[in-house]
């Protein structure tokens, strides 16, 4: 027996809520051992999720202050969309020497 359009829409809505949440996409974890990964390659327009898995509050800051996260408490995260190609170096404040790179687009293919 064919379903009516409203019944089909209601069923799809229920299934959407029952499915697990989609992953955040590309991500960087800040942990006691460092960054995972320390270098991440993405396409223009992608959003990178920075997750603080360390024991202290941390802030992600781009080279020359190109971007800066709010203070990330342990267990919290922050998203940043990279809209155009380039190389984006950053450091983790509160962890001297902890640095990473986001490579976006064509720059991602270069050494």
KOLGU-4560 file (N, C-alpha, C; in nm, 3 decimals, padded with zeros to 5 digits):
<recs>
<n_xx: 00.084 n_yy: -00.116 n_zz: 00.000 ca_xx: 00.000 ca_yy: 00.000 ca_zz: 00.000 c_xx: 00.089 c_yy: 00.124 c_zz: 00.000 mol: A seq: 1 type: UNK>
<n_xx: 00.075 n_yy: 00.215 n_zz: -00.096 ca_xx: 00.160 ca_yy: 00.333 ca_zz: -00.104 c_xx: 00.130 c_yy: 00.429 c_zz: 00.011 mol: A seq: 2 type: UNK>
<n_xx: 00.236 n_yy: 00.495 n_zz: 00.058 ca_xx: 00.221 ca_yy: 00.593 ca_zz: 00.165 c_xx: 00.184 c_yy: 00.727 c_zz: 00.106 mol: A seq: 3 type: UNK>
<n_xx: 00.110 n_yy: 00.804 n_zz: 00.182 ca_xx: 00.080 ca_yy: 00.940 ca_zz: 00.137 c_xx: 00.204 c_yy: 01.026 c_zz: 00.159 mol: A seq: 4 type: UNK>
<n_xx: 00.211 n_yy: 01.139 n_zz: 00.091 ca_xx: 00.326 ca_yy: 01.228 ca_zz: 00.104 c_xx: 00.344 c_yy: 01.276 c_zz: 00.248 mol: A seq: 5 type: UNK>
<n_xx: 00.240 n_yy: 01.321 n_zz: 00.318 ca_xx: 00.261 ca_yy: 01.364 ca_zz: 00.458 c_xx: 00.313 c_yy: 01.251 c_zz: 00.547 mol: A seq: 6 type: UNK>
<n_xx: 00.266 n_yy: 01.129 n_zz: 00.527 ca_xx: 00.313 ca_yy: 01.017 ca_zz: 00.608 c_xx: 00.459 c_yy: 00.986 c_zz: 00.579 mol: A seq: 7 type: UNK>
<n_xx: 00.498 n_yy: 00.997 n_zz: 00.453 ca_xx: 00.637 ca_yy: 00.973 ca_zz: 00.414 c_xx: 00.728 c_yy: 01.079 c_zz: 00.475 mol: A seq: 8 type: UNK>
<n_xx: 00.685 n_yy: 01.205 n_zz: 00.469 ca_xx: 00.764 ca_yy: 01.312 ca_zz: 00.527 c_xx: 00.778 c_yy: 01.292 c_zz: 00.678 mol: A seq: 9 type: UNK>
<n_xx: 00.671 n_yy: 01.254 n_zz: 00.745 ca_xx: 00.676 ca_yy: 01.230 ca_zz: 00.890 c_xx: 00.772 c_yy: 01.116 c_zz: 00.923 mol: A seq: 10 type: UNK>
<n_xx: 00.770 n_yy: 01.011 n_zz: 00.842 ca_xx: 00.860 ca_yy: 00.897 ca_zz: 00.864 c_xx: 01.005 c_yy: 00.939 c_zz: 00.845 mol: A seq: 11 type: UNK>
<n_xx: 01.034 n_yy: 01.015 n_zz: 00.740 ca_xx: 01.170 ca_yy: 01.062 ca_zz: 00.717 c_xx: 01.218 c_yy: 01.152 c_zz: 00.830 mol: A seq: 12 type: UNK>
<n_xx: 01.129 n_yy: 01.236 n_zz: 00.883 ca_xx: 01.166 ca_yy: 01.324 ca_zz: 00.995 c_xx: 01.201 c_yy: 01.241 c_zz: 01.117 mol: A seq: 13 type: UNK>
<n_xx: 01.125 n_yy: 01.136 n_zz: 01.145 ca_xx: 01.155 ca_yy: 01.050 ca_zz: 01.260 c_xx: 01.288 c_yy: 00.979 c_zz: 01.241 mol: A seq: 14 type: UNK>
<n_xx: 01.315 n_yy: 00.932 n_zz: 01.121 ca_xx: 01.442 ca_yy: 00.864 ca_zz: 01.094 c_xx: 01.559 c_yy: 00.960 c_zz: 01.110 mol: A seq: 15 type: UNK>
<n_xx: 01.542 n_yy: 01.083 n_zz: 01.067 ca_xx: 01.650 ca_yy: 01.181 ca_zz: 01.078 c_xx: 01.688 c_yy: 01.202 c_zz: 01.224 mol: A seq: 16 type: UNK>
<n_xx: 01.590 n_yy: 01.207 n_zz: 01.313 ca_xx: 01.620 ca_yy: 01.225 ca_zz: 01.455 c_xx: 01.678 c_yy: 01.099 c_zz: 01.517 mol: A seq: 17 type: UNK>
<n_xx: 01.652 n_yy: 00.984 n_zz: 01.460 ca_xx: 01.701 ca_yy: 00.858 ca_zz: 01.515 c_xx: 01.844 c_yy: 00.829 c_zz: 01.473 mol: A seq: 18 type: UNK>
<n_xx: 01.889 n_yy: 00.892 n_zz: 01.364 ca_xx: 02.024 ca_yy: 00.865 ca_zz: 01.315 c_xx: 02.126 c_yy: 00.936 c_zz: 01.403 mol: A seq: 19 type: UNK>
<n_xx: 02.247 n_yy: 00.879 n_zz: 01.415 ca_xx: 02.350 ca_yy: 00.947 ca_zz: 01.494 c_xx: 02.386 c_yy: 01.080 c_zz: 01.431 mol: A seq: 20 type: UNK>
<n_xx: 02.430 n_yy: 01.171 n_zz: 01.512 ca_xx: 02.469 ca_yy: 01.303 ca_zz: 01.463 c_xx: 02.587 c_yy: 01.290 c_zz: 01.367 mol: A seq: 21 type: UNK>
<n_xx: 02.588 n_yy: 01.374 n_zz: 01.267 ca_xx: 02.697 ca_yy: 01.373 ca_zz: 01.170 c_xx: 02.826 c_yy: 01.418 c_zz: 01.237 mol: A seq: 22 type: UNK>
<n_xx: 02.936 n_yy: 01.366 n_zz: 01.190 ca_xx: 03.067 ca_yy: 01.406 ca_zz: 01.244 c_xx: 03.092 c_yy: 01.553 c_zz: 01.212 mol: A seq: 23 type: UNK>
<n_xx: 03.179 n_yy: 01.615 n_zz: 01.287 ca_xx: 03.211 ca_yy: 01.755 ca_zz: 01.267 c_xx: 03.291 c_yy: 01.778 c_zz: 01.141 mol: A seq: 24 type: UNK>
<n_xx: 03.339 n_yy: 01.676 n_zz: 01.078 ca_xx: 03.426 ca_yy: 01.693 ca_zz: 00.963 c_xx: 03.571 c_yy: 01.696 c_zz: 01.009 mol: A seq: 25 type: UNK>
<n_xx: 03.655 n_yy: 01.769 n_zz: 00.936 ca_xx: 03.796 ca_yy: 01.772 ca_zz: 00.974 c_xx: 03.813 c_yy: 01.828 c_zz: 01.114 mol: A seq: 26 type: UNK>
<n_xx: 03.902 n_yy: 01.767 n_zz: 01.192 ca_xx: 03.920 ca_yy: 01.815 ca_zz: 01.329 c_xx: 04.065 c_yy: 01.801 c_zz: 01.374 mol: A seq: 27 type: UNK>
<n_xx: 04.097 n_yy: 01.882 n_zz: 01.474 ca_xx: 04.227 ca_yy: 01.880 ca_zz: 01.539 c_xx: 04.201 c_yy: 01.865 c_zz: 01.688 mol: A seq: 28 type: UNK>
<n_xx: 04.265 n_yy: 01.767 n_zz: 01.749 ca_xx: 04.254 ca_yy: 01.750 ca_zz: 01.894 c_xx: 04.378 c_yy: 01.804 c_zz: 01.962 mol: A seq: 29 type: UNK>
<n_xx: 04.354 n_yy: 01.885 n_zz: 02.063 ca_xx: 04.462 ca_yy: 01.938 ca_zz: 02.146 c_xx: 04.468 c_yy: 01.848 c_zz: 02.268 mol: A seq: 30 type: UNK>
<n_xx: 04.577 n_yy: 01.775 n_zz: 02.284 ca_xx: 04.587 ca_yy: 01.680 ca_zz: 02.394 c_xx: 04.718 c_yy: 01.692 c_zz: 02.469 mol: A seq: 31 type: UNK>
<n_xx: 04.731 n_yy: 01.612 n_zz: 02.571 ca_xx: 04.853 ca_yy: 01.613 ca_zz: 02.653 c_xx: 04.975 c_yy: 01.575 c_zz: 02.570 mol: A seq: 32 type: UNK>
<n_xx: 04.956 n_yy: 01.495 n_zz: 02.466 ca_xx: 05.067 ca_yy: 01.450 ca_zz: 02.381 c_xx: 05.094 c_yy: 01.545 c_zz: 02.266 mol: A seq: 33 type: UNK>
<n_xx: 05.010 n_yy: 01.647 n_zz: 02.247 ca_xx: 05.028 ca_yy: 01.741 ca_zz: 02.136 c_xx: 04.903 c_yy: 01.753 c_zz: 02.053 mol: A seq: 34 type: UNK>
<n_xx: 04.922 n_yy: 01.783 n_zz: 01.924 ca_xx: 04.811 ca_yy: 01.800 ca_zz: 01.831 c_xx: 04.792 c_yy: 01.674 c_zz: 01.747 mol: A seq: 35 type: UNK>
<n_xx: 04.668 n_yy: 01.641 n_zz: 01.722 ca_xx: 04.639 ca_yy: 01.526 ca_zz: 01.638 c_xx: 04.531 c_yy: 01.564 c_zz: 01.537 mol: A seq: 36 type: UNK>
<n_xx: 04.569 n_yy: 01.587 n_zz: 01.411 ca_xx: 04.704 ca_yy: 01.590 ca_zz: 01.357 c_xx: 04.766 c_yy: 01.730 c_zz: 01.372 mol: A seq: 37 type: UNK>
<n_xx: 04.897 n_yy: 01.736 n_zz: 01.361 ca_xx: 04.967 ca_yy: 01.864 ca_zz: 01.367 c_xx: 04.955 c_yy: 01.939 c_zz: 01.234 mol: A seq: 38 type: UNK>
<n_xx: 04.936 n_yy: 01.864 n_zz: 01.125 ca_xx: 04.914 ca_yy: 01.924 ca_zz: 00.993 c_xx: 04.786 c_yy: 01.864 c_zz: 00.936 mol: A seq: 39 type: UNK>
<n_xx: 04.694 n_yy: 01.950 n_zz: 00.894 ca_xx: 04.566 ca_yy: 01.906 ca_zz: 00.842 c_xx: 04.543 c_yy: 01.968 c_zz: 00.706 mol: A seq: 40 type: UNK>
<n_xx: 04.503 n_yy: 01.887 n_zz: 00.609 ca_xx: 04.474 ca_yy: 01.934 ca_zz: 00.474 c_xx: 04.324 c_yy: 01.933 c_zz: 00.452 mol: A seq: 41 type: UNK>
<n_xx: 04.270 n_yy: 02.049 n_zz: 00.408 ca_xx: 04.126 ca_yy: 02.062 ca_zz: 00.383 c_xx: 04.105 c_yy: 02.137 c_zz: 00.252 mol: A seq: 42 type: UNK>
<n_xx: 03.981 n_yy: 02.137 n_zz: 00.206 ca_xx: 03.942 ca_yy: 02.211 ca_zz: 00.087 c_xx: 03.884 c_yy: 02.346 c_zz: 00.127 mol: A seq: 43 type: UNK>
<n_xx: 03.894 n_yy: 02.446 n_zz: 00.037 ca_xx: 03.834 ca_yy: 02.576 ca_zz: 00.068 c_xx: 03.685 c_yy: 02.560 c_zz: 00.102 mol: A seq: 44 type: UNK>
<n_xx: 03.643 n_yy: 02.630 n_zz: 00.203 ca_xx: 03.504 ca_yy: 02.624 ca_zz: 00.247 c_xx: 03.479 c_yy: 02.524 c_zz: 00.358 mol: A seq: 45 type: UNK>
<n_xx: 03.575 n_yy: 02.438 n_zz: 00.386 ca_xx: 03.555 ca_yy: 02.341 ca_zz: 00.494 c_xx: 03.573 c_yy: 02.406 c_zz: 00.630 mol: A seq: 46 type: UNK>
<n_xx: 03.505 n_yy: 02.351 n_zz: 00.726 ca_xx: 03.513 ca_yy: 02.399 ca_zz: 00.864 c_xx: 03.594 c_yy: 02.299 c_zz: 00.945 mol: A seq: 47 type: UNK>
<n_xx: 03.692 n_yy: 02.349 n_zz: 01.018 ca_xx: 03.776 ca_yy: 02.265 ca_zz: 01.103 c_xx: 03.730 c_yy: 02.281 c_zz: 01.247 mol: A seq: 48 type: UNK>
<n_xx: 03.719 n_yy: 02.170 n_zz: 01.316 ca_xx: 03.679 ca_yy: 02.169 ca_zz: 01.457 c_xx: 03.804 c_yy: 02.147 c_zz: 01.542 mol: A seq: 49 type: UNK>
<n_xx: 03.830 n_yy: 02.239 n_zz: 01.633 ca_xx: 03.940 ca_yy: 02.227 ca_zz: 01.728 c_xx: 03.880 c_yy: 02.181 c_zz: 01.860 mol: A seq: 50 type: UNK>
<n_xx: 03.928 n_yy: 02.070 n_zz: 01.914 ca_xx: 03.874 ca_yy: 02.012 ca_zz: 02.037 c_xx: 03.983 c_yy: 02.008 c_zz: 02.143 mol: A seq: 51 type: UNK>
<n_xx: 03.955 n_yy: 02.067 n_zz: 02.260 ca_xx: 04.052 ca_yy: 02.068 ca_zz: 02.369 c_xx: 04.035 c_yy: 01.942 c_zz: 02.454 mol: A seq: 52 type: UNK>
<n_xx: 04.128 n_yy: 01.849 n_zz: 02.443 ca_xx: 04.128 ca_yy: 01.727 ca_zz: 02.523 c_xx: 04.237 c_yy: 01.734 c_zz: 02.630 mol: A seq: 53 type: UNK>
<n_xx: 04.297 n_yy: 01.852 n_zz: 02.645 ca_xx: 04.403 ca_yy: 01.872 ca_zz: 02.743 c_xx: 04.341 c_yy: 01.901 c_zz: 02.880 mol: A seq: 54 type: UNK>
<n_xx: 04.425 n_yy: 01.908 n_zz: 02.984 ca_xx: 04.374 ca_yy: 01.927 ca_zz: 03.120 c_xx: 04.352 c_yy: 02.075 c_zz: 03.155 mol: A seq: 55 type: UNK>
<n_xx: 04.410 n_yy: 02.166 n_zz: 03.078 ca_xx: 04.394 ca_yy: 02.308 ca_zz: 03.107 c_xx: 04.323 c_yy: 02.380 c_zz: 02.995 mol: A seq: 56 type: UNK>
<n_xx: 04.278 n_yy: 02.502 n_zz: 03.023 ca_xx: 04.215 ca_yy: 02.585 ca_zz: 02.921 c_xx: 04.319 c_yy: 02.621 c_zz: 02.814 mol: A seq: 57 type: UNK>
<n_xx: 04.276 n_yy: 02.626 n_zz: 02.690 ca_xx: 04.366 ca_yy: 02.655 ca_zz: 02.578 c_xx: 04.298 c_yy: 02.753 c_zz: 02.483 mol: A seq: 58 type: UNK>
<n_xx: 04.381 n_yy: 02.821 n_zz: 02.405 ca_xx: 04.332 ca_yy: 02.912 ca_zz: 02.301 c_xx: 04.415 c_yy: 02.884 c_zz: 02.175 mol: A seq: 59 type: UNK>
<n_xx: 04.349 n_yy: 02.876 n_zz: 02.059 ca_xx: 04.416 ca_yy: 02.856 ca_zz: 01.931 c_xx: 04.434 c_yy: 02.994 c_zz: 01.868 mol: A seq: 60 type: UNK>
<n_xx: 04.559 n_yy: 03.026 n_zz: 01.830 ca_xx: 04.587 ca_yy: 03.158 ca_zz: 01.772 c_xx: 04.666 c_yy: 03.142 c_zz: 01.644 mol: A seq: 61 type: UNK>
<n_xx: 04.612 n_yy: 03.199 n_zz: 01.535 ca_xx: 04.678 ca_yy: 03.195 ca_zz: 01.406 c_xx: 04.801 c_yy: 03.283 c_zz: 01.404 mol: A seq: 62 type: UNK>
<n_xx: 04.896 n_yy: 03.248 n_zz: 01.317 ca_xx: 05.016 ca_yy: 03.330 ca_zz: 01.299 c_xx: 04.974 c_yy: 03.472 c_zz: 01.265 mol: A seq: 63 type: UNK>
<n_xx: 05.045 n_yy: 03.568 n_zz: 01.322 ca_xx: 05.016 ca_yy: 03.710 ca_zz: 01.302 c_xx: 04.872 c_yy: 03.744 c_zz: 01.339 mol: A seq: 64 type: UNK>
<n_xx: 04.817 n_yy: 03.672 n_zz: 01.435 ca_xx: 04.680 ca_yy: 03.693 ca_zz: 01.482 c_xx: 04.576 c_yy: 03.684 c_zz: 01.370 mol: A seq: 65 type: UNK>
<n_xx: 04.599 n_yy: 03.597 n_zz: 01.271 ca_xx: 04.505 ca_yy: 03.579 ca_zz: 01.161 c_xx: 04.369 c_yy: 03.532 c_zz: 01.212 mol: A seq: 66 type: UNK>
<n_xx: 04.368 n_yy: 03.457 n_zz: 01.321 ca_xx: 04.244 ca_yy: 03.414 ca_zz: 01.387 c_xx: 04.277 c_yy: 03.384 c_zz: 01.532 mol: A seq: 67 type: UNK>
<n_xx: 04.175 n_yy: 03.381 n_zz: 01.614 ca_xx: 04.195 ca_yy: 03.349 ca_zz: 01.756 c_xx: 04.066 c_yy: 03.290 c_zz: 01.811 mol: A seq: 68 type: UNK>
<n_xx: 04.079 n_yy: 03.176 n_zz: 01.875 ca_xx: 03.962 ca_yy: 03.112 ca_zz: 01.936 c_xx: 03.933 c_yy: 03.179 c_zz: 02.070 mol: A seq: 69 type: UNK>
<n_xx: 03.812 n_yy: 03.158 n_zz: 02.120 ca_xx: 03.790 ca_yy: 03.194 ca_zz: 02.260 c_xx: 03.867 c_yy: 03.095 c_zz: 02.347 mol: A seq: 70 type: UNK>
<n_xx: 03.875 n_yy: 03.120 n_zz: 02.474 ca_xx: 03.940 ca_yy: 03.024 ca_zz: 02.564 c_xx: 03.857 c_yy: 02.896 c_zz: 02.565 mol: A seq: 71 type: UNK>
<n_xx: 03.924 n_yy: 02.784 n_zz: 02.541 ca_xx: 03.857 ca_yy: 02.654 ca_zz: 02.534 c_xx: 03.883 c_yy: 02.578 c_zz: 02.663 mol: A seq: 72 type: UNK>
<n_xx: 03.781 n_yy: 02.561 n_zz: 02.740 ca_xx: 03.792 ca_yy: 02.482 ca_zz: 02.862 c_xx: 03.815 c_yy: 02.336 c_zz: 02.824 mol: A seq: 73 type: UNK>
<n_xx: 03.873 n_yy: 02.256 n_zz: 02.914 ca_xx: 03.890 ca_yy: 02.113 ca_zz: 02.884 c_xx: 03.756 c_yy: 02.051 c_zz: 02.841 mol: A seq: 74 type: UNK>
<n_xx: 03.759 n_yy: 01.979 n_zz: 02.731 ca_xx: 03.639 ca_yy: 01.914 ca_zz: 02.679 c_xx: 03.559 c_yy: 01.999 c_zz: 02.583 mol: A seq: 75 type: UNK>
<n_xx: 03.592 n_yy: 02.126 n_zz: 02.569 ca_xx: 03.514 ca_yy: 02.211 ca_zz: 02.478 c_xx: 03.583 c_yy: 02.223 c_zz: 02.343 mol: A seq: 76 type: UNK>
<n_xx: 03.511 n_yy: 02.277 n_zz: 02.246 ca_xx: 03.565 ca_yy: 02.289 ca_zz: 02.112 c_xx: 03.526 c_yy: 02.420 c_zz: 02.047 mol: A seq: 77 type: UNK>
<n_xx: 03.582 n_yy: 02.441 n_zz: 01.927 ca_xx: 03.559 ca_yy: 02.564 ca_zz: 01.850 c_xx: 03.572 c_yy: 02.530 c_zz: 01.703 mol: A seq: 78 type: UNK>
<n_xx: 03.488 n_yy: 02.592 n_zz: 01.621 ca_xx: 03.489 ca_yy: 02.569 ca_zz: 01.476 c_xx: 03.542 c_yy: 02.691 c_zz: 01.404 mol: A seq: 79 type: UNK>
<n_xx: 03.616 n_yy: 02.668 n_zz: 01.296 ca_xx: 03.663 ca_yy: 02.777 ca_zz: 01.212 c_xx: 03.654 c_yy: 02.734 c_zz: 01.067 mol: A seq: 80 type: UNK>
<n_xx: 03.586 n_yy: 02.814 n_zz: 00.985 ca_xx: 03.572 ca_yy: 02.786 ca_zz: 00.842 c_xx: 03.688 c_yy: 02.852 c_zz: 00.768 mol: A seq: 81 type: UNK>
<n_xx: 03.753 n_yy: 02.775 n_zz: 00.682 ca_xx: 03.864 ca_yy: 02.824 ca_zz: 00.601 c_xx: 03.810 c_yy: 02.844 c_zz: 00.459 mol: A seq: 82 type: UNK>
<n_xx: 03.783 n_yy: 02.969 n_zz: 00.424 ca_xx: 03.712 ca_yy: 03.001 ca_zz: 00.300 c_xx: 03.796 c_yy: 03.012 c_zz: 00.175 mol: A seq: 83 type: UNK>
<n_xx: 03.928 n_yy: 03.021 n_zz: 00.188 ca_xx: 04.010 ca_yy: 03.037 ca_zz: 00.068 c_xx: 04.142 c_yy: 02.963 c_zz: 00.085 mol: A seq: 84 type: UNK>
<n_xx: 04.206 n_yy: 02.931 n_zz: -00.029 ca_xx: 04.331 ca_yy: 02.854 ca_zz: -00.023 c_xx: 04.441 c_yy: 02.928 c_zz: 00.052 mol: A seq: 85 type: UNK>
<n_xx: 04.529 n_yy: 02.851 n_zz: 00.112 ca_xx: 04.644 ca_yy: 02.908 ca_zz: 00.179 c_xx: 04.700 c_yy: 02.816 c_zz: 00.285 mol: A seq: 86 type: UNK>
<n_xx: 04.806 n_yy: 02.863 n_zz: 00.346 ca_xx: 04.870 ca_yy: 02.791 ca_zz: 00.456 c_xx: 04.843 c_yy: 02.873 c_zz: 00.581 mol: A seq: 87 type: UNK>
<n_xx: 04.785 n_yy: 02.808 n_zz: 00.682 ca_xx: 04.748 ca_yy: 02.876 ca_zz: 00.806 c_xx: 04.818 c_yy: 02.810 c_zz: 00.924 mol: A seq: 88 type: UNK>
<n_xx: 04.926 n_yy: 02.872 n_zz: 00.967 ca_xx: 04.999 ca_yy: 02.822 ca_zz: 01.083 c_xx: 04.933 c_yy: 02.877 c_zz: 01.208 mol: A seq: 89 type: UNK>
<n_xx: 04.938 n_yy: 02.800 n_zz: 01.315 ca_xx: 04.879 ca_yy: 02.843 ca_zz: 01.441 c_xx: 04.956 c_yy: 02.785 c_zz: 01.557 mol: A seq: 90 type: UNK>
<n_xx: 04.930 n_yy: 02.840 n_zz: 01.674 ca_xx: 04.990 ca_yy: 02.788 ca_zz: 01.797 c_xx: 04.880 c_yy: 02.772 c_zz: 01.900 mol: A seq: 91 type: UNK>
<n_xx: 04.911 n_yy: 02.694 n_zz: 02.002 ca_xx: 04.817 ca_yy: 02.674 ca_zz: 02.112 c_xx: 04.871 c_yy: 02.750 c_zz: 02.231 mol: A seq: 92 type: UNK>
<n_xx: 04.800 n_yy: 02.855 n_zz: 02.269 ca_xx: 04.842 ca_yy: 02.935 ca_zz: 02.384 c_xx: 04.829 c_yy: 02.851 c_zz: 02.510 mol: A seq: 93 type: UNK>
<n_xx: 04.923 n_yy: 02.867 n_zz: 02.598 ca_xx: 04.925 ca_yy: 02.787 ca_zz: 02.720 c_xx: 05.008 c_yy: 02.661 c_zz: 02.706 mol: A seq: 94 type: UNK>
<n_xx: 05.055 n_yy: 02.632 n_zz: 02.585 ca_xx: 05.140 ca_yy: 02.516 ca_zz: 02.558 c_xx: 05.257 c_yy: 02.562 c_zz: 02.472 mol: A seq: 95 type: UNK>
<n_xx: 05.361 n_yy: 02.616 n_zz: 02.532 ca_xx: 05.474 ca_yy: 02.668 ca_zz: 02.455 c_xx: 05.528 c_yy: 02.565 c_zz: 02.355 mol: A seq: 96 type: UNK>
<n_xx: 05.549 n_yy: 02.613 n_zz: 02.232 ca_xx: 05.603 ca_yy: 02.526 ca_zz: 02.128 c_xx: 05.502 c_yy: 02.438 c_zz: 02.058 mol: A seq: 97 type: UNK>
<n_xx: 05.378 n_yy: 02.437 n_zz: 02.102 ca_xx: 05.277 ca_yy: 02.352 ca_zz: 02.039 c_xx: 05.217 c_yy: 02.428 c_zz: 01.921 mol: A seq: 98 type: UNK>
<n_xx: 05.257 n_yy: 02.385 n_zz: 01.799 ca_xx: 05.217 ca_yy: 02.454 ca_zz: 01.677 c_xx: 05.163 c_yy: 02.356 c_zz: 01.576 mol: A seq: 99 type: UNK>
<n_xx: 05.073 n_yy: 02.406 n_zz: 01.491 ca_xx: 05.015 ca_yy: 02.325 ca_zz: 01.386 c_xx: 04.995 c_yy: 02.405 c_zz: 01.260 mol: A seq: 100 type: UNK>
<n_xx: 04.950 n_yy: 02.336 n_zz: 01.155 ca_xx: 04.928 ca_yy: 02.399 ca_zz: 01.025 c_xx: 04.800 c_yy: 02.343 c_zz: 00.962 mol: A seq: 101 type: UNK>
<n_xx: 04.719 n_yy: 02.435 n_zz: 00.908 ca_xx: 04.605 ca_yy: 02.396 ca_zz: 00.826 c_xx: 04.640 c_yy: 02.435 c_zz: 00.683 mol: A seq: 102 type: UNK>
<n_xx: 04.641 n_yy: 02.338 n_zz: 00.592 ca_xx: 04.670 ca_yy: 02.360 ca_zz: 00.451 c_xx: 04.537 c_yy: 02.353 c_zz: 00.375 mol: A seq: 103 type: UNK>
<n_xx: 04.504 n_yy: 02.461 n_zz: 00.306 ca_xx: 04.373 ca_yy: 02.470 ca_zz: 00.240 c_xx: 04.390 c_yy: 02.479 c_zz: 00.089 mol: A seq: 104 type: UNK>
<n_xx: 04.321 n_yy: 02.391 n_zz: 00.018 ca_xx: 04.316 ca_yy: 02.396 ca_zz: -00.128 c_xx: 04.445 c_yy: 02.359 c_zz: -00.196 mol: A seq: 105 type: UNK>
<n_xx: 04.476 n_yy: 02.431 n_zz: -00.303 ca_xx: 04.592 ca_yy: 02.401 ca_zz: -00.385 c_xx: 04.721 c_yy: 02.401 c_zz: -00.304 mol: A seq: 106 type: UNK>
<n_xx: 04.729 n_yy: 02.488 n_zz: -00.207 ca_xx: 04.847 ca_yy: 02.493 ca_zz: -00.120 c_xx: 04.865 c_yy: 02.360 c_zz: -00.049 mol: A seq: 107 type: UNK>
<n_xx: 04.752 n_yy: 02.290 n_zz: -00.027 ca_xx: 04.759 ca_yy: 02.162 ca_zz: 00.042 c_xx: 04.839 c_yy: 02.060 c_zz: -00.037 mol: A seq: 108 type: UNK>
<n_xx: 04.843 n_yy: 02.074 n_zz: -00.171 ca_xx: 04.917 ca_yy: 01.977 ca_zz: -00.251 c_xx: 05.065 c_yy: 02.008 c_zz: -00.259 mol: A seq: 109 type: UNK>
<n_xx: 05.102 n_yy: 02.130 n_zz: -00.223 ca_xx: 05.244 ca_yy: 02.168 ca_zz: -00.229 c_xx: 05.319 c_yy: 02.116 c_zz: -00.108 mol: A seq: 110 type: UNK>
<n_xx: 05.451 n_yy: 02.090 n_zz: -00.122 ca_xx: 05.529 ca_yy: 02.042 ca_zz: -00.007 c_xx: 05.547 c_yy: 02.149 c_zz: 00.099 mol: A seq: 111 type: UNK>
</recs>
